[in-house]
Amino acid sequence: MTTLSGRLLGEARTYRDLHALLRARTDELRLSFETIDEHMKTLPDGYASKLLAPVPIRGLSQVSMGPILAALCVRLLVVEDCEALERLRRITRTISPAHARGGMLATKKGKKRRYFNVPPDWGRMMNGRRNILLSRRRRKRIATIAAKARWAKKSSRPTA
């Protein structure tokens, strides 16, 4: 583990806190977003302004976190929260730790998920609408491909 040096810039318990700290760091260093973009060579131009905007357009991700932290000359440390740990220890356990680790896998069988609340014949109606909008030539090409696929399935079946 590396030694800790440098000053504490703040504490972040949420993503919003982290975003505010990074914005404050940008202001403290008096960096423009273009300058930050030059240091983040792996990300596209203009990405820093999307990450550090007051209402961010993009969020920090696995790809962008490293370059933005390096450009702002900061690093993240994970520190144990003693107060929260003490509150957690006060909670009584109802299940022994040995049983908590070796539980059964949860299997959930549910009905088929429908993404739209539409009547069952909606698909046929939309298919008909698509056919009206397609040209005759394109419809024929689609039908030919479908027929070839059907015949390929029939020919690959074993005969009795």
ABEGO torsion letter per residue (X at the ends): XBBBBEBBAEBBABAAAAAAAAAAAAAAAGBBAAAAAAABAABBBGAAAAAABABBABBBBAAAAAAAAAAAGBBBBBBBBAAAAAAAAABBBABBAAAAAABBBBBBBBBBBBABBBBAAAAAAAAAAAAAABBAAAAAAAAAAAAAAAAAAAAABBBX
